[in-house]
Amino acid sequence: MKNLQYIVTAAMIALAALFAILNKAWPGFAYFVMASLLLLAIFWGVWLIVDYFTAYKKERDEDFVFYRAKLIGGGQVSAMEFDVAEKAYRKQFEKTILKDKIVKWGIILFCFAVAASFLLGMILY
């Protein structure tokens, strides 16, 4: 399960390459190429969404622990002050990782935009 995304990607790319080669024998295989790549783009979009809501949330909590240690270790605040105002510090931390969130959602939207372009290509071909 750990390498499932890479196995599916390799299989779909190999399948698309096979259909691209067979396209010389029958032009209708172009639809199979685009359908394979459409499914691959949808797979990656869904995979990244699931990964965002599972692993990314855990990573963010771990990063908050490091953020807390950095502030306390740097002498900016004491541990007791941090614990009292944890909500404010968490909000400040969320602002610092906003760029990372935007990039992750941008990649997810890109996957679905690629899927839409393959669907449009299938319609217009």
Buried (B, 14 or more C-beta within 10 A) or exposed (E): EEEEBEEBBEEBEEBBEBBBEBBEEEEEBBBBBBBBBBBBBBBBBEBBBEBBEEEBEEEBEEBBEEBBEEBBEEEEBEEEEBEEEEEEBEEEBEEEBEEEEEEBEEEBEBBBEBBEBBBEBBEEE
